[in-house]
C-alpha cells in the first residue's frame, strides 16, 4: 500500500466538548469544513493529544472519527489517534474504527511509568499492525518511553504495517537522525512545533502538530514556501510561528489551541476536566503573538 497521500499540513483537531462532557458534532463538522475548504490542509488527525484522545472512550473515538471522515469525504486522508496503555486496548480501539475510511492509526507507546524493553516495543507495534490490519504511525511523544532513532528504524524495517513516525518533543537532532536512517522507507512527520521550518527543510514529509490547528493557514503558507524553495519566506513565517508556540505551550495546550481558534472566529468547545481552560494570564501573550503575526 502506498502512503504517499500522507504528507503536508495535517492538523491534530481538538475534540469539541460541551460543558456536560458530551461532544458537539456540529462544531466538529464545521471545523472539519474550515480546515479543508478554507485553510487548504492536506489531511486531518483526530483523537490525538490535541484532541485529548487519552480521555476518549472507544465509542467516542469511533464517533469523532466517523464524523470527521464523513465530513471530509474523499478530499483529504484522516488519521485516527489511539493513546492507550496495553497492546490489547490499542487493538480494541483500532478494530472499532476499522470499517471506516481511516488512512492510518497514530499510536503512542504505552504512557504509564513502566517502560517495555526494545523487543517488547517491537512486538507491541507488530501485534497492533497485525491485529488491526491497518497502517500504523508511531507517535513518539511519551518522555519515559521515548523511542530512539535506532529503535524506530528497527521497527520500520521489521514491521511492514508501521508506515511512519510522528516525531515529537523538541530535539531536532533526533528528528534529523531519523530522517537519515529511515526517511527513504517511512513517512517521517514532524511534531517539533518550535521548529517546523527547519523540519521541512531537512526533509520531513509533513507535520502533525498542535500549532497547525492553532494557525493552520499560516502553516500551509510555510509548507508551500518550503516546497517551492522559498527559504526567505519560510524563515519569515518561522519568526511569526515561534512566538505563537511559546505563548501556547503549557500543560493545558489543548485549551490554549481552543483560545487561538476562538480569537480567529472558530469554535472548539471546552477541554475535558481536569484540564483547565486558558487563564487570564495566558490570554494576553497569546493575543499578542497572534496579533504580531497579523492573524487577528
C-alpha positions in Angstrom: 0.0 0.0 0.0 1.3 3.5 -0.9 1.2 6.0 1.8 2.3 9.0 -0.2 -1.0 10.6 0.4 0.1 11.2 4.0 2.1 14.5 3.6 2.0 18.2 4.3 -0.1 20.0 6.9 -2.2 17.6 8.9 -3.7 19.4 11.9 -4.5 17.4 15.0 -8.0 18.5 15.7 -9.4 19.4 19.1 -12.4 17.4 20.3 -15.2 20.0 20.9 -16.5 19.0 24.3 -19.6 20.7 25.8 -19.6 21.7 29.5 -21.5 18.5 30.3 -18.7 16.4 28.7 -20.6 15.4 25.6 -19.1 16.0 22.1 -20.6 18.7 19.8 -20.6 17.0 16.4 -21.9 20.1 14.5 -18.9 22.1 15.9 -16.6 19.2 14.8 -18.1 19.2 11.3 -17.8 23.0 11.0 -14.1 22.9 12.0 -13.5 20.0 9.5 -15.0 22.1 6.7 -12.9 25.1 7.6 -9.6 23.2 7.7 -10.3 21.5 4.4 -12.0 24.2 2.4 -10.6 27.4 3.8 -7.2 26.5 5.3 -6.5 24.0 2.5 -4.8 21.5 4.7 -3.5 18.2 3.3 -5.0 15.8 5.9 -6.6 15.7 9.3 -5.8 13.8 12.6 -8.3 13.1 15.3 -8.2 11.8 18.9 -4.5 12.7 19.4 -3.0 14.7 22.2 -4.6 17.9 21.0 -7.9 16.1 20.7 -7.5 14.8 24.3 -7.6 11.2 23.0 -6.4 9.9 26.3 -9.8 10.9 27.7 -11.9 9.3 24.9 -13.8 6.1 25.2 -13.8 3.6 22.4 -17.3 4.7 21.4 -16.3 8.4 21.5 -13.2 7.6 19.4 -15.4 6.0 16.8 -17.9 8.8 16.9 -15.3 11.5 16.3 -13.6 9.5 13.6 -16.7 8.7 11.7 -18.0 12.3 11.9 -14.7 13.8 10.5 -14.3 11.1 7.9 -17.8 11.6 6.7 -17.4 15.3 6.5 -14.0 15.1 4.8 -15.3 12.7 2.2 -12.5 11.9 -0.3 -10.9 15.3 0.0 -8.2 14.5 2.5 -6.9 11.5 4.4 -7.9 11.2 8.1 -5.6 9.7 10.7 -7.0 8.4 14.0 -5.1 8.6 17.2 -5.0 5.9 19.9 -3.5 6.7 23.3 -3.7 3.5 25.5 -1.6 1.5 27.9 -1.8 -2.0 26.6 -1.5 -3.8 23.3 -5.0 -5.2 23.6 -6.5 -1.8 24.4 -5.0 -0.3 21.3 -6.2 -3.2 19.2 -9.7 -2.8 20.6 -9.8 0.9 19.7 -8.3 0.2 16.3 -10.9 -2.5 15.5 -13.6 -0.1 16.5 -12.7 2.2 13.5 -11.5 -0.5 11.1 -14.6 -0.3 8.9 -14.2 3.5 8.5 -12.1 5.0 5.8 -9.1 5.6 8.1 -5.8 6.5 6.5 -3.7 5.2 9.4 -3.7 4.8 13.2 -1.5 7.2 15.1 -0.3 5.1 18.2 1.8 6.2 21.2 4.0 3.8 23.1 2.5 3.0 26.5 2.5 6.0 28.7 2.3 4.6 32.2 5.5 4.5 34.3 6.8 1.1 33.2 8.8 1.0 30.0 8.8 -2.1 27.8 12.2 -3.2 26.6 13.1 -2.8 22.9 12.0 -6.3 21.9 8.6 -5.8 23.7 8.2 -2.5 22.0 8.7 -4.1 18.6 6.2 -6.8 19.4 3.7 -4.1 20.6 3.6 -2.4 17.3 3.8 -5.6 15.3 0.8 -7.0 17.2 -1.2 -3.8 16.7 -0.5 -3.7 13.0 -1.2 -7.4 12.6 -4.4 -7.5 14.6 -6.0 -4.3 13.2 -4.7 -4.8 9.7 -4.4 -1.1 9.4 -1.3 1.2 8.7 0.3 2.4 11.9 2.2 5.7 12.5 4.2 5.7 15.7 3.5 8.8 17.8 6.9 9.2 19.5 6.0 11.6 22.3 6.0 9.9 25.7 9.1 11.0 27.7 9.8 7.8 29.6 9.0 5.5 26.7 10.7 7.7 24.1 12.0 5.6 21.1 15.4 6.3 19.8 16.0 6.7 16.0 17.7 3.3 16.1 14.7 1.6 17.7 12.3 3.4 15.4 14.3 2.3 12.4 14.3 -1.3 13.6 10.5 -1.2 14.0 10.1 0.3 10.5 12.3 -2.4 9.0 10.8 -5.3 10.9 7.1 -4.4 11.0 5.7 -3.8 7.5 2.5 -2.4 8.9 4.3 0.6 10.5 4.3 3.2 7.8 5.5 6.3 9.5 6.6 8.2 12.6 5.3 11.4 14.2 8.5 12.6 15.8 7.5 14.8 18.7 9.4 16.6 21.6 11.9 19.3 20.9 15.1 17.5 20.0 15.9 18.5 16.4 18.9 16.2 16.2 16.8 13.1 16.8 14.5 14.1 14.0 17.5 14.7 11.7 19.0 11.3 12.6 15.7 9.5 12.0 15.3 11.2 8.6 18.7 10.0 7.5 18.2 6.5 9.0 14.7 5.7 7.8 13.4 8.7 5.8 13.6 6.8 2.5 11.5 3.9 3.8 8.9 5.7 6.0 6.7 8.7 6.3 8.6 10.8 8.9 6.3 13.6 10.1 7.5 16.4 12.4 5.8 17.4 15.7 8.6 19.7 16.7 6.3 22.7 16.9 9.0 25.2 17.6 11.0 24.2 14.5 8.6 23.4 11.7 10.5 25.4 9.1 13.9 23.5 9.7 11.9 20.2 10.0 10.6 20.8 6.4 14.0 22.0 5.2 15.6 18.8 6.5 13.1 16.6 4.6 10.1 15.8 6.9 7.2 14.8 4.6 4.8 16.8 6.7 3.7 17.7 10.2 1.0 16.6 12.7 1.5 19.3 15.4 -0.7 21.4 17.6 0.5 24.7 16.0 -1.2 23.5 12.8 -4.5 23.6 14.5 -3.9 26.9 16.2 -2.9 28.7 12.9 -3.5 26.4 10.0 -3.4 28.9 7.2 -0.1 30.3 8.2 1.3 26.7 8.5 0.1 25.9 5.0 1.9 29.0 3.7 5.1 27.8 5.4 4.7 24.3 3.8 4.1 25.8 0.4 7.1 28.2 0.7 9.4 25.3 1.7 8.2 23.1 -1.2 8.9 26.0 -3.5 12.4 26.5 -2.1 11.5 30.0 -0.9 13.5 30.0 2.3 13.3 33.7 2.8 9.5 33.4 3.2 9.9 30.2 5.2 12.2 31.9 7.8 9.9 35.0 8.0 6.9 32.7 8.7 9.0 30.8 11.3 9.6 34.1 13.1 5.8 34.5 13.4 5.1 30.9 14.4 7.7 30.6 17.2 6.3 33.3 19.4 2.8 31.7 19.0 4.2 28.4 20.1 6.0 30.0 23.0 2.7 31.6 24.1 0.5 28.5 23.8 2.9 25.8 25.1 1.8 24.8 28.6 0.2 21.9 30.4 -3.2 23.0 29.1 -2.1 23.2 25.5 -5.4 21.9 24.0 -7.2 24.6 25.9 -4.8 27.2 24.5 -5.3 25.9 21.0 -9.1 26.5 21.5 -8.4 30.0 22.6 -6.4 30.6 19.4 -9.3 29.3 17.4 -11.8 31.5 19.3 -9.7 34.6 18.6 -9.9 33.7 14.9 -13.6 33.1 14.9 -13.6 29.3 15.1 -15.3 27.2 17.8 -13.6 24.4 19.7 -15.7 23.8 22.8 -14.0 23.4 26.2 -11.4 21.0 27.4 -12.4 17.9 29.4 -11.8 18.1 33.2 -9.5 18.2 34.9 -7.7 20.2 32.2 -8.3 23.9 32.9 -9.3 26.5 30.4 -6.9 29.2 29.2 -6.2 31.5 32.1 -6.4 35.3 32.0 -2.6 35.4 32.4 -2.2 33.1 29.3 -4.6 35.1 27.2 -2.6 38.2 26.9 0.6 36.7 25.4 -1.5 34.5 23.0 -3.4 37.5 21.7 -0.1 39.5 21.3 1.5 36.6 19.4 -1.4 36.2 17.0 -1.7 40.0 16.5 2.1 40.2 15.8 1.6 37.5 13.1 -1.3 39.6 11.7 -3.8 36.8 12.3 -6.2 38.9 14.4 
